[in-house]
Amino acid sequence: MAKLILDTLSIKRVLKALGYSIQGTKAAFIHEPAFRQELIIFVLLAPVAYCLGQSGLEKALLIGSLLIILIVELLNSAVEAIVDLVTSE
């Protein structure tokens, strides 16, 4: 049991997962125009959100809402890719 927990929390596993996440983000940036647009908007609005937030919680909520937009776009792209594989038009 302890070995399973240590394997789950190993640095090697975390670094591999980080690498896969970076690869996926690069692929989305290259192949998804909507993700590129929203990423540019995020880069422009994140500093504005940081400046507008008066408390740490407000800053986190404002920046978090921008991150949610990126996450939903990635999910939308994944659903579109699956639908394209399943359907024939």
CORNORPE-V481666 format. One record per residue. RES is the residue in one letter. SS is DSSP state (H for helix, E for strand, - for the rest). OMEGA is omega as a letter, one per 30 degrees, with the letter a starting at -180 (NA if undefined). D_FIRST is the distance of its C-alpha to the first C-alpha in Angstrom with 1 decimal. Layout:
RES SS OMEGA D_FIRST
RES SS OMEGA D_FIRST
This chain:
M - a 0.0
A H l 3.8
K H l 5.4
L H l 5.2
I H l 6.5
L H l 8.8
D H a 10.0
T H a 10.8
L - a 12.7
S - a 14.3
I H a 18.1
K H a 18.9
R H a 17.4
V H l 19.2
L H l 22.3
K H l 22.4
A H l 22.1
L H l 24.8
G H l 26.9
Y H l 26.7
S H l 27.7
I H l 30.6
Q H l 31.7
G H l 31.7
T H l 33.7
K H l 36.2
A H l 36.6
A H l 37.2
F H a 39.7
I H a 41.5
H H a 41.7
E - a 41.8
P H a 45.0
A H l 44.0
F H l 40.8
R H l 43.0
Q H a 45.4
E H l 42.8
L H l 41.1
I H l 44.6
I H l 45.1
F H a 41.8
V H l 42.9
L H a 46.3
L H a 45.2
A H l 42.1
P H l 44.4
V H l 46.7
A H l 43.9
Y H a 42.8
C H a 46.5
L H a 47.1
G - a 44.2
Q - l 45.3
S - l 42.0
G H l 38.5
L H l 37.5
E H l 40.5
K H a 39.8
A H l 36.2
L H a 37.5
L H l 40.2
I H l 38.2
G H l 35.3
S H l 37.9
L H l 38.9
L H l 35.4
I H l 35.0
I H l 38.1
L H a 36.6
I H l 33.4
V H l 35.6
E H l 37.7
L H l 34.8
L H l 33.7
N H l 37.4
S H l 37.7
A H l 34.7
V H l 36.2
E H l 39.6
A H l 38.2
I H l 36.6
V H l 39.8
D H l 41.8
L H a 39.8
V H a 40.2
T - l 43.8
S - l 46.9
E - NA 49.8
